[in-house]
Amino acid sequence: MTQVAVVQYALEPLAVELRDVAVPEIGDDDVLLRVGAVSVCGSDIHQAYNTHSWPVNVPVVLGHEFAGTVAKVGRAVKSVREGDRAVSETAAEVCGECLLCRTGRYNLCPRRKGFGYGLDGAMASYVKVPARCLHAVPDTLPFGLACLAEPHAVAYNAMCVNSTIRPGDLVVVLGPGPIGLLCARMAALSGADPLIVVGLSADSARLETARRLGATHVVDAQRENLDEVVRDLNPLGADLVCDASGASRPLDVALALARPGGQVTKVGWSPDLVPVNVNPLVQKNVRLQGSFSHNFPVWERVIHLLDRRATRPEELVGLTSPLDHWREAFDAMHQGRVIKSVLIP
């Protein structure tokens, strides 16, 4: 059997096309998931334009943010049955033996491979998924929102696991992309107040979305003095600065904005390599924390939040398209016309 899939076939710009590929064969510990919806990640677009900074095994089916229905189960699978609704984590392959895997931090396994770059992803009708990756989706949560669980998990891990936020903390989020906006929402749910989201002039619509997600202040960094805005709220600086900009240079800004004894959490890849002044890190005794991916308990929490609509996920989805309109969905995000696009195979 074959299926139509969105395939990156070479490491060059726009080497992506619809192709007929085989429906995956599953092993004893796998399931075949009928994809109900798959959302487009910024990393999918980076790969499409060959601007990514991680290894990609081409040809590969794109897509790692997805939800669907179990169509077939492997012989050893006991945790799910055919017909179950589920979302999948992204750690498609881990060693299962290293210290990180054995202590539940398999997202940091050195041998980890993810859907959509290391192994075939879900921009297709069917995707092969290890049963250990699956989480049940309530009937009250449609696939078009459930597929946003993965970016929710990234934001939850960054703000609620790898950072400390207490009610009344001054939190700054740099970058109003999908992850930055979800980080802001997680900060709002954690009690951040004031909560500042920072973008550029071209991000005006996204900054308005940030307000609806709980930001008390939004800043156009090209027209306003961000440092003055922060110091007017607290002369010492921010308790936490989250750098979700997807670039390297804003780390300088984050370290400068953090108060003595404060935190800086960086989430997202930065393909550009630039000098960064780390002296404030030492002088102010700032905690600098990276945040990557997520693990099982994080997913259980974000599915609950999504089901309750506590994260206001409908604010993010600006375009829903059939799979064969993938280019339109990619372009809408690449051009900044929508925050998230969702594909329905």
Residue pairs with C-beta under 8 A, 6 or more apart in sequence:
1 22
1 23
2 20
2 21
2 22
2 23
3 20
3 21
3 22
3 23
3 124
3 125
3 126
4 18
4 19
4 20
4 21
4 124
4 125
4 323
4 324
5 18
5 19
5 20
5 21
5 61
5 120
5 123
5 124
5 125
6 16
6 17
6 18
6 61
6 62
6 63
6 123
6 124
6 323
6 326
6 343
7 16
7 17
7 18
7 19
7 21
7 59
7 60
7 61
7 62
8 15
8 16
8 47
8 48
8 56
8 58
8 59
8 60
8 62
9 15
9 16
9 17
9 19
9 58
9 59
10 58
10 59
11 50
11 56
11 58
12 50
13 48
13 49
13 50
14 48
14 49
15 48
15 50
15 58
16 47
16 48
16 62
16 326
16 330
18 323
18 324
18 326
19 59
21 61
21 120
21 124
23 32
23 125
23 126
24 32
24 120
24 126
24 127
24 128
25 128
26 32
26 72
26 73
26 74
26 128
27 74
28 74
28 75
28 76
28 77
29 74
29 76
29 77
29 130
29 131
29 132
30 74
30 77
30 128
30 129
30 130
30 131
31 70
31 71
31 72
31 73
31 74
31 77
31 80
31 128
31 129
31 130
31 131
31 134
32 70
32 71
32 72
32 73
32 126
32 127
32 128
32 129
33 66
33 68
33 69
33 70
33 71
33 86
33 88
33 122
33 126
33 127
33 128
33 129
33 134
34 68
34 69
34 70
34 71
34 125
34 126
35 66
35 67
35 68
35 122
35 124
35 125
35 126
35 127
35 345
36 66
36 67
36 68
36 69
36 85
36 143
36 144
36 146
36 147
36 344
36 345
37 66
37 67
37 68
37 142
37 143
37 144
37 146
37 147
37 342
37 343
37 344
38 63
38 65
38 66
38 67
38 121
38 122
38 123
38 147
38 342
38 343
38 345
39 65
39 66
39 147
39 148
39 150
39 151
39 317
39 340
39 341
39 342
39 343
40 63
40 65
40 329
40 330
40 333
40 340
40 341
40 342
40 343
41 64
41 65
41 116
41 150
41 151
41 178
42 177
42 178
42 179
42 246
42 333
43 52
43 54
43 64
43 116
43 117
43 269
44 62
44 63
44 64
44 116
44 123
44 330
45 330
45 333
45 334
46 52
46 53
46 269
46 271
47 56
47 62
47 116
47 117
48 62
48 330
49 334
51 271
52 117
52 269
52 271
53 269
53 270
53 271
54 117
54 269
55 117
55 118
56 117
56 118
57 113
57 117
57 118
57 119
60 116
60 117
60 118
60 119
60 120
60 121
61 116
61 120
61 121
61 122
61 123
61 124
61 127
62 116
62 121
62 123
63 115
63 116
63 121
63 122
63 123
63 124
63 127
63 343
64 90
64 114
64 115
64 116
64 117
64 121
64 122
64 150
65 122
65 147
65 148
65 149
65 150
65 151
66 87
66 88
66 115
66 121
66 122
66 127
66 147
66 150
67 85
67 86
67 87
67 88
67 137
67 143
67 146
67 147
67 149
68 85
68 86
68 122
68 127
68 143
69 83
69 84
69 85
69 86
70 80
70 81
70 82
70 83
70 84
70 85
70 86
70 134
71 82
71 126
72 82
73 80
73 81
73 82
73 131
74 131
77 131
79 131
79 132
79 134
80 86
80 131
80 134
80 136
84 134
84 136
85 136
85 137
85 138
85 139
85 143
85 146
86 134
86 135
86 136
86 137
87 134
87 135
87 137
87 146
87 147
87 149
87 150
87 299
87 303
88 115
88 122
88 127
88 129
88 133
88 134
88 135
89 133
89 134
89 135
89 150
89 153
89 294
89 295
89 296
89 299
90 114
90 115
90 116
90 133
90 150
90 293
90 294
91 106
91 107
91 109
91 112
91 114
91 133
91 293
92 113
92 114
92 115
92 118
92 119
92 129
92 130
92 133
93 111
93 112
93 113
93 118
93 119
93 130
94 101
94 106
94 109
94 111
94 112
95 101
95 109
95 110
95 111
96 102
96 106
98 109
98 110
98 111
100 106
100 108
100 109
100 110
101 109
104 295
104 296
104 297
105 295
106 112
106 295
107 292
107 293
107 294
107 295
108 292
108 293
112 118
113 119
115 121
115 122
115 127
116 122
116 123
120 127
120 128
121 127
123 323
123 326
123 343
123 345
124 323
124 345
125 323
125 345
135 149
135 296
135 299
135 300
135 303
136 303
137 143
137 146
137 303
138 303
138 307
140 307
141 303
141 306
141 307
144 317
144 320
144 342
144 344
145 306
145 313
145 314
145 317
146 303
146 306
147 342
148 306
148 313
148 316
148 317
148 340
149 299
149 302
149 303
149 306
150 294
151 178
151 179
151 182
151 340
152 182
152 302
152 305
152 306
152 311
152 313
153 293
153 294
153 298
153 299
153 302
154 179
154 182
154 267
154 291
154 293
154 294
155 179
155 182
155 183
155 185
155 186
155 267
156 186
156 294
156 298
156 301
156 302
156 305
157 291
157 292
157 293
157 294
157 295
157 298
158 179
158 183
158 186
158 242
158 244
158 265
158 267
158 291
159 165
159 183
159 186
159 187
159 190
159 242
159 265
160 186
160 190
160 301
161 291
161 298
162 265
162 289
162 290
162 291
163 240
163 242
163 263
163 265
163 289
163 291
164 240
164 263
165 171
165 187
165 190
165 191
165 192
165 239
165 240
166 190
166 191
166 239
167 190
167 191
167 192
167 193
168 191
168 193
169 191
169 192
169 193
169 239
169 240
170 192
170 194
170 196
170 230
170 233
170 234
170 237
170 238
170 239
170 240
170 259
171 187
171 192
171 194
171 195
171 196
171 238
171 239
171 240
171 241
171 242
172 196
172 197
172 198
172 226
172 230
172 238
172 240
172 241
172 242
172 254
172 257
173 180
173 183
173 184
173 187
173 195
173 196
173 197
173 198
173 210
173 215
173 241
173 242
173 244
174 180
174 198
174 241
174 242
174 243
174 244
174 245
174 250
174 253
174 254
175 198
175 199
175 243
175 244
175 245
175 246
175 250
175 268
176 184
176 197
176 198
176 199
176 203
176 206
176 207
176 209
176 210
177 206
177 244
177 245
177 246
177 268
177 339
178 316
178 339
178 340
179 244
179 267
179 268
180 197
180 242
180 244
180 245
181 197
181 206
181 209
181 210
181 213
181 315
181 316
181 339
182 311
182 316
183 242
183 244
183 267
184 195
184 197
184 210
184 213
184 214
184 215
185 213
185 214
185 311
185 312
186 311
187 195
187 214
187 240
187 242
188 195
188 213
188 214
188 215
189 214
189 305
189 310
189 311
192 214
192 240
193 216
194 216
194 217
194 233
195 214
195 215
195 216
195 217
196 215
196 216
196 217
196 218
196 219
196 229
196 230
196 233
196 238
197 207
197 210
197 215
197 217
197 218
197 219
198 218
198 219
198 221
198 226
199 206
199 207
199 210
199 218
199 219
199 220
199 221
200 220
200 221
200 222
201 220
201 222
201 223
202 336
203 220
203 336
204 220
206 336
206 339
207 215
207 218
207 219
207 220
208 218
209 315
209 316
209 339
210 218
211 218
212 312
212 315
213 312
213 315
217 229
217 233
219 226
219 229
226 253
226 257
227 256
227 257
230 237
230 238
230 257
231 237
234 259
236 259
236 260
237 257
237 258
237 259
237 260
237 262
238 257
238 258
238 259
238 262
239 259
239 262
239 263
240 258
240 262
240 263
240 264
240 265
241 253
241 254
241 255
241 257
241 258
241 262
241 263
241 264
241 265
242 254
242 264
242 265
242 266
242 267
243 250
243 251
243 253
243 254
243 264
243 265
243 266
243 267
243 268
244 267
244 268
245 268
246 268
246 269
246 270
247 270
247 272
248 270
248 272
248 273
248 274
248 276
249 272
249 274
249 276
251 264
251 266
251 276
252 276
252 277
254 264
254 266
255 264
255 276
255 277
255 278
255 280
255 281
255 284
255 286
255 288
256 280
258 264
258 280
258 284
258 286
259 284
260 284
260 285
260 286
261 284
261 285
261 286
262 284
262 286
262 287
263 286
263 287
263 288
263 289
264 281
264 286
264 287
264 288
264 289
265 289
265 290
265 291
266 288
266 289
266 290
266 291
267 290
267 291
267 292
280 286
281 288
302 311
305 311
306 313
315 339
316 339
316 340
317 338
317 339
317 340
317 341
317 342
318 332
318 337
318 338
318 339
318 340
318 341
319 328
319 329
319 332
319 337
319 338
319 340
319 341
319 342
320 341
320 342
320 343
320 344
321 328
321 329
321 341
321 342
321 343
321 344
322 343
322 344
322 345
323 343
323 344
323 345
325 343
326 343
329 341
329 342
329 343
330 341
332 338
332 341
333 339
333 340
333 341
